Amino acid sequence: MKLYPILALLLLTACTERPQLTYPRRDDVEALVVPRPKVPPEALIDPGADARYRSKVRRWEDDLAAAGGRVCRFLRDTGMKVECGG
């Protein structure tokens, strides 16, 4: 019968080990799309408010860089040829 080679191929492919698919951490992916903090109007005239705003921006930048690094390393570990920096 002509179906035997097809059946044998189906059985062999069903028995092969498939890689486990995983995903990067959800909070890392979500951190990549958090918008930059908006400048509050009082930051334009109050030095304290400006300092607090700049602190929020630095925290946002640090969080974004950390999440991006983790996602990059995840993709590198799954086989993607990427450079993830320092």
C-alpha positions as CSV (number, residue, x, y, z in Angstrom):
1,M,0.0,0.0,0.0
2,K,1.1,3.5,-0.7
3,L,-0.1,4.7,2.7
4,Y,2.6,2.8,4.7
5,P,5.4,5.3,4.1
6,I,3.0,8.2,5.1
7,L,1.9,6.4,8.2
8,A,5.5,5.6,9.2
9,L,6.4,9.2,8.7
10,L,3.5,10.4,10.9
11,L,4.5,8.0,13.6
12,L,8.1,9.1,13.5
13,T,7.3,12.8,13.7
14,A,4.8,12.2,16.5
15,C,7.6,10.5,18.6
16,T,10.2,13.2,18.1
17,E,11.0,15.4,21.0
18,R,9.7,19.0,20.5
19,P,11.3,21.9,22.3
20,Q,9.4,23.4,25.2
21,L,8.1,26.8,24.2
22,T,8.3,29.4,26.9
23,Y,7.9,33.1,27.0
24,P,9.6,36.1,28.6
25,R,8.2,37.2,31.9
26,R,5.0,39.1,31.6
27,D,6.1,42.0,33.7
28,D,9.2,42.4,31.5
29,V,7.2,42.6,28.3
30,E,4.8,45.0,29.9
31,A,7.7,47.2,31.1
32,L,8.8,47.6,27.6
33,V,5.7,49.5,26.6
34,V,5.2,51.7,29.7
35,P,5.2,55.3,28.5
36,R,7.7,57.9,29.7
37,P,6.3,59.9,32.7
38,K,4.7,63.1,31.6
39,V,6.1,66.4,32.9
40,P,3.8,67.8,35.5
41,P,3.1,71.5,35.1
42,E,4.5,72.3,38.6
43,A,7.9,70.9,37.5
44,L,8.3,73.9,35.3
45,I,8.3,76.3,38.2
46,D,9.0,74.3,41.4
47,P,12.6,72.9,41.7
48,G,11.4,70.2,44.1
49,A,8.7,69.0,41.7
50,D,11.3,69.0,38.9
51,A,13.7,66.9,41.0
52,R,10.8,64.4,41.7
53,Y,9.9,64.2,38.0
54,R,13.6,63.7,37.0
55,S,13.8,60.9,39.6
56,K,10.7,59.2,38.1
57,V,12.2,59.5,34.6
58,R,15.5,57.9,35.8
59,R,13.6,55.1,37.5
60,W,11.6,54.5,34.3
61,E,14.8,54.4,32.2
62,D,16.4,52.0,34.6
63,D,13.3,49.7,34.6
64,L,13.1,49.8,30.8
65,A,16.8,49.0,30.4
66,A,16.6,46.1,32.9
67,A,13.5,44.6,31.3
68,G,14.9,45.0,27.9
69,G,18.1,43.2,29.0
70,R,16.1,40.3,30.4
71,V,14.0,39.9,27.3
72,C,17.2,40.1,25.1
73,R,18.9,37.5,27.2
74,F,15.8,35.3,27.0
75,L,15.7,35.6,23.2
76,R,19.5,34.9,23.1
77,D,19.0,31.8,25.2
78,T,16.3,30.5,22.9
79,G,18.6,30.7,20.0
80,M,18.2,34.2,18.5
81,K,21.5,35.7,17.5
82,V,21.4,39.0,19.3
83,E,23.9,41.1,21.2
84,C,22.5,42.0,24.6
85,G,25.2,44.5,25.7
86,G,27.1,44.7,29.0
